Amino acid sequence: DGMMRSLRELRLKGATSISLKGILRQSTTVSVLKLAAIDAGFKVSEIRDEQLPYIQIRHGEVFEWLGANPLMISEYKHKAERLIAARRVEFITNPDRTMILRVLAEARNAQIIRWRRSGLRSNWEDEIRNRFIHNLVERASESGCLRLFTLLIDGEFAAMRLCFVGGKSIYDWATAFSEKFKRHSPGAVLLLLA
């Protein structure tokens, strides 16, 4: 399991405590992480927040954006404007199968590089997880539930948001961005465009 592998790697690097910040009370994933960390001998502290980033869209416009600092939103909007003015930016919302495979491969590579620079192993290196993601994406695409938002800068992968539709909601499931474009905040810019 990726979580346990990451905890073991943190332990090997000398970590003794973990701080869980900005979490929702009803988060099952966080509960599992907390128990796993305690079982692995970590001291665990929590800072809970009921106002995690959450966006509600009505009639195609942002109606409510909770848990996000308004100054940061403004800064990201300005970054997006400067980026669009200075570079060739492509925002892809409905990629074909070839583009989906390209985006997943580039997202995987970007995440592996990013985590390795931090001295950790990325969950994206787990082949079983990657097969699961590919199967999930394929089925979601076939059923019309997939939303894969992609940002390309000068034709190169910059960021992606892998989302699934359920009822009237879109669930942001996985994100990735290229370190090459980090100064442009491609993940945040993509969230604004998406």
Summary of the structure (lengths in Angstrom):
residues: 194
radius of gyration: 17.9
end to end distance: 31.1
largest distance: 50.7
contacts: 509
relative contact order: 0.12
helix: 49%
strand: 29%
